[in-house]
């Protein structure tokens, strides 16, 4: 390979790396809501997308391909919420879904992200085709320190924290349905939310 071609390849690689870094920095700013009020008008899809960017290394990493399938309601209204805290919810649920499908042993796995409006609420449905949550532990899934992951892989706090953020901070609801090959977590958030009511 001549020096000119090598130089062009290196320049192309630097451009791609710079674009990836820029994308990650932008996602981190959106994810953490840096320099913004604790509660504000937010676009739920933007928060989910920034979470996916943050978790991209796990989605694309070893252990088989994961397809992320989006089915967003493009007419979904913005909501008043604690954006940074909600992004913790998306992180906890999507991270669990990634671990579930990667531990399933399938070469190709799927995670679905769906949004819709139900009356005065928006609903985010995060689903995966992993092995499911065993029936005998489903009643404990939101308990603090309870985890279905192997020793050293989970703290058992992610879903408990998510429950507190959705239910206690936002007056919403979080629930799930799980059978082998189909686990759905449903997060319902009020469109009209008064953050002062939580104080």
N, C-alpha and C positions, 0 to 999 in steps of 0.2 A: 504494500500500500504506500503510495507516494505521500510526501509531506503535506501537499495541498489537500488531498482527500482526508488524511488523518486530521488535519486542522478543522476541516468542515464538519467531520463527525464529532469532534470534541466540542465545537461551537454549538452544534445541534443538541448535544447532551446537556451542555450548560444551560441552554434556553429552556429545555424541558424541565430540568431540575429547578430552575428559577421559578418557572410557572407553577410547579408542584409546591414549592415553599410558599409562594404568594397565596395559593389556594388554601393551604393549611393555616397560614397566619390569619387570613380572612375568616375562615371557619372558626378558629379559636376566638376571635373577637366577637363573632355572632354568638357562639356557644356560651361565652362567659358574660355577654352583655356589658363589656368594658365601657366605662364612662357613661353609663345610662342609669336611670332611676331604677330602684328595686322592682317596681311594678310598672308596666307600660303596655301599650298596644303591641301585640306580637302577631306574626305570621307563623302559625304552627308548622307549616311545611318548611319554612326556612330553618327553624330549630331542628327538625328531623334531619334535614339535608346536611346541616353543619355537624350533627352527631355522626352521620354516616361517613363524612369526610374524616372526622377524628378517628373513627373505628375502621377506616379503610384498610389499615395494615393487617387487622385480624380477618376482615372479609376476604382479602386477596392472599392471605398467608397460607402456610402449609395446612394439609388436612382436607384437601378437596375443594372444588369450586363452589362458591355460593352465588346464586343469582338473587339479586334484590329486585323485587317486582313492585312497582309503585302503582297505586290506583287512587289518586288524589281527587277529591272534589275541588275543582278549580274555583268554585263559587263560595268556598268556605270563608266566612267573615274573619277578620282579625279579632282577637279577644284580649281583654285586659288580664295580665297574668304576671307572675314572677318568672320571667323567661329563663334565667340561669338555673333555677330550681327545676323547671319543667324539663330542661335539657338533661338534667340528672336522671329524670324518669325515663326519657327515651334511651339514654345510655345504658341504664340498668337492664331494661327489658330487651333491647336489641343485642346487648352483649350476652345476655343469657341465651337468646335465640341462636346467636353465632356458636356459642359453646355447645348447645344442644345438637345442632345439625352437624357440627364438626365431629362430635363424639358418636355420631350415628353410624359411622363407617361407610356411608354412601359417598360415591365419587362426586355426584352432583346433588346439591341441596338448594332449597329455596327459602327465602324470607319474604313475606308480603307485608307491605305498608299501605293501609287503606285509611282514608278519612271520609267522613260524611257528617251531615247535620241531622240531628234528631231534635226537633222542636227548638228549645232554647239552649241546647247543648251541641258541642261538636264531639265527635267520637273518633278516636284514633284506634285502629285495630292493627296490632302487630302480631303476625302469625308465622309459624315455621312448620316444616315437615320433619322435625326431629322425632325422637322416640316417645315424647310426651312425659307428663308428670305422673308418677305412679299414683293410682287412685287412693292408696292407703295414706298418702302424705298430703293430699291436696288441701285438706282443712287447715294445715299448718303453714301454708306457703308464705303468708304475710307475717309470720311470727319473727321477732328479732332473733338473730343468730341461728335460725333454721336454714339449712342448705341441703340440696340434693346432690351437690358437687362432691367430688372426692376430697379427702383430707388435704388441706393446704391450697385448694383451688377456689374456695368461696368463703366469704365472711358470714354469709347469712343475713346481711344487712341491706342489700340492694333493694329487695322488694318491700321490706319494711319501711325504708326511707321513702320509696316511691309511693307507698300507701299514704304516709303522713303528708307528703307534698300534695298529692292529688286530693285527698279527702279532707285533711285538716287545714291546709293552707288555701286551697282553691274551692272548697265545698263541692268537689266533684265526686267521682266514683271510679274505682278500679276493680275489675273482675277478670276472670279467665275461664276458659273451657279447654280441656285437654284430653285427648285420646292419642294412642300411638299414631304418629304421622300427621297430627293436626293439633297444634296448641295455639290458642288465640288469647292475647291479652287485650282487654278493652279499657281504654281510658276515656272517661266522659268528663268534659270540662264545660262549665257554664259560659255562655257567650257574654252575658252581663255579670261581671264579678266586681264586688266592692272590696278592695284590699283592706280598707279600714275596718271592715267587719271582723277581720281575723285577729285584730290587735286586742 
